[in-house]
Amino acid sequence: MTRSEVLITADELLPLLASESAPRLLDVRWTLPKPDGRDDFAAGHIPGAIYVDLDTELADHSNTDPTAGRHPLPRPADFEASVRSWGIDSDTEVVVYDDNSGLGAARAWWLLRWAGLSGRVLDGGLAAYRAAGGEVETGPGASVEPSEVTITPDSLPVIDADDAAAWTGVLLDARAGERFRGETEPLDAQAGHIPGAKNAPATGNAPDGQFLAEAELRKRFAELGAFEQPVGVYCGSGVTACHNALALASLGVEASLYPASWSGWSSDPERPVETGA
């Protein structure tokens, strides 16, 4: 896979939006402090976009097992219903975006790929679109005709806690350094990280909102050993780990996602915990 297969620039998107075969736009406004971005979407979004609620459409909160993490993957039937409600068929071109460096959009991108579909993330998100001269609209978003698509779950590799514990490749933790080192833990049961993991904060992929140039991104992950061995990715709850998976995919590396991530691992008292760098 190449960068152009997983990312699209605002300059590339604008002429597509003016064409007869405009892509389906999914807007995933989500941050940890404000998981529901519906009002931000209503205040201004790319014309034709559909709001996607990460907590309800890109996760399964009916799963109350703490070891499943704070954002378990949606059940296949539920995700298929969501994809159908977005009017996406097997051949639909999809562009996903947000206003937070792609951290929420990457989760939707990963799930579409996991479901056997395709999609690209708008590099730089809404800010890049506006900077390129794109106009926004307000209101509830587009109304689309539902599709009858059938998804193919598990089209991307997923690992569980036992796999993570026995991982022989490189296991990358996408959380901020202070959480990885165990200096603070505002959300989960314990502070620290999975023994043997390396810290690769997802925010480092797009420090100014847009992804690093390919050479810089390649250097970043080469220093972590991501081109020499199998790669597993995790974070706090399986959301920002998808950003690392996206960055790696742009470099031709397929990563395995541990969806329960640290929130699931740290909820199991039998799992070992490591702190420090």
N, C-alpha and C positions, 0 to 999 in steps of 0.2 A: 504494500500500500504506500502511496506517496502523499506528500503534503496537500496537493491539490485535490486529492480524493477525500480528505477529511476536513479541510478548511476551505472557506471561500472568503475573498476580500469584499469589502463594500463596493469597490469599483467594479468588481465582477458581478455582484448581485444586482446593482441598479439596472443595467440593461435587461437582465432576465425578468425583472419585475414589470418592465414595460412590454414584454413579449406576450404572445398569445398563450404560451406554455409556462406561465410564471410558477415558480416552485411553491410548495406548501410551506408556510412560515409558522414555526412554533416558537412562542415566547415563553421562556422559563425564568421569570423573575423570582429569585429565591436567594436569601442569605440566612445564615444562622440566626442573627438577631431578628430578622423579619422574614419568616418562611413564606408568608402569604403575600405575594406581590400583585394581587389582583387590582388594587387601587392604583399602583404605579403603572400597570398596563393600561388601565382605563384613562389615565392622564396623558398617555402618549405612547403609541406603538407603531411599528411599520405597517402600513396599510395592507390589509388582507391577513394579518397574523391572527393566530388562535392562542389564547392563554392556556398554558399547561401548568397545573398545580403539582409541584414536585412531591409534596407530602401525600397527596391522595391518588395521583395518577402514575407516579414514578416510584412508588413504594407501597408496601402492604402493611398497614397499621392494624390489621386484624390479627396479625401474628404477635402474640403477647409474650413469647419466649424471649427473655432478656438476652440470651446468647445468640439470638438472631440479629441483634443490633437495633439501632434506632431507625434505620431505613431499610428494612428487609426488601428484597426484590419483590415486585408485584407478582401475584400469581399469573401464570400464562394466560388464563382465560380472561382475567381482569385487564391485563395489558392489551390483549387483542381487542377487547371492547373499546378501550381508550383509543387505540390506533384507528379503529373503524370510525369512531366518532370524530376523529380529525380528518376524515376523508382521504386517508392514505391507502393507496393500492401498492402492489408489488413493484410497479414501475414509476411511482410518483417520486419526483425530485423533491427532497425535503431539506430545508435550511432551518437550523435551530439557533437561537440567539438569546442573550440576556443583557444585563447591564452591570455585570460583575465579573469581568475577565473570562467569561465562559465557564465559570465553576458550576453553575446550575445547568447550563446548556449541555455540558459534557455528559451529564447523567442521562439526558434524553438521547443524545447521540449514541451512547454506549448501549442503552436499552434497545434502540432501533436496530443496531447491529446485532445485538444478542438475539433479537427476534427474527433475524434473517433478512432484514430490510436495510436500506442505505440512507445516508443523510450526511450533511456537512454542517459544521459550526461556523457561524459568521465571526471571522477574526476581528476582534475589537468590539463586537457587539453593537448595541444601539448607538454608542458614542461614535464609533467609526462610520456607521451609516449616516448619522447626522453630519459628521465632518465632511463626508463625500458629497453632501448636498441633498441627501434624502429627506423627504418630508414625513411627518408623523400624522396619525389620526388619533382621535380620542373615542371613547366609548367602549362597548363590550366586546368588540372584535368581530371577526368574520363568522358568518353562518355557512356551513358547508354540508354537502350531501354526504351522508355516511357511506363508507365503503363496505365490502364484504370480504376483505382480505383475510387470509389465513396466515398466521405467523409461524415461524419455525424456531421455537425456543432453543436455548443453549447453542446458538450459532457462534457465540464467543465463549472462551473457557472461563469457568468459575471454580474457585477452590473453597474448601471449608476450613474450619479451625485445625482439624487433624492434618490436612494438606499443608497449611501454613506452618504448623509446628515441625513438619518433616521436610520443609522446602529446602532443596539443595541448590537452588539458583540464588538470585538476588531478590530480596523482598523489600519493596520500597514503601515507606510510610509518608503519606502526603500532608500530614499535619504540620503546624508551625513547630519550630525547633524547641520552644520551651515546653510544649506538650509532649513532644517526642522524648525529650530528656527527663520528663517527669517533674519538672519544676513547678508546674501548675496543671490542674485538671478541672476545668469548670463544668464539664458535662458528664463524664463517665465514672464508673465505679472505682477505678484505680488510676493512678498516674504512672506513666512509663510507656514502654513499647514492647512489641513481640521480640523475644530474644533473637539476636542475629540480624534484625532488620536495619536498614539504612534510611536516614532521613532525606527525603526529597520533597520539600514543601511545594505543593501545587502552585502556590502564588509565584514561585520562581520561574514558571514556564511562560508567564505573561506579566512581567512586573509592571508594565505601563498600560496594561489592558489588552495589548495585542501580543501574540506569541512571538517569542524570540526568533530571530532569523534562523534558518535551518542549521547553519554551521554552529551557531551558539548553542542551539538546543542539542545538537549531536554531541558537542563537547561536554555539556552538562551531564548527559546520561552515560557518555563513555566513561567519565570519571567515577560513575557509580557501578560500572561493570555491566551495563544493561545490554551490551552487544556481544557478550561472551558467554552468557548462560541464560536459562529460562528466567523470566521476570514475573513476579507476583506483585500486585499493588493493593494497598489498603489505606485507610485514613481513619477518621473518627467513626463514620457510619456508612461508608461506601458511596459517598457522593463525590467529594473532591478527588478521591482515588481515580475516578473516571477521567479526570483532567490529565492525570499522568498517563493513563491508558491512551487518551487521545493524542497527547504529545508524542508518545512512543509510536503510535500508529502512523503518525506523520513522518516518522523516520524508518518505517518498514518493520517495526517490532511489535509483535502481538503479545500483550500482557494478560495474565490471568488475574481476575478480580476476586478478592475476598470480600464479599458483600457485607458480612456482619462487622468486619473491621474491628477497630479497637473497642467500640462500644459492646460488641458481642464477646470478644476475647476477655475483656476486663470484668465481664459479668460472671465469668466462670471461675470460681475460687481455686479450681484445680489447675488452671493455666499459669505457667510461670510468667513473671514480669521482670523486665530489665529497665534500668534507669541510666541516665548519663548519656554521653555522646557515643 
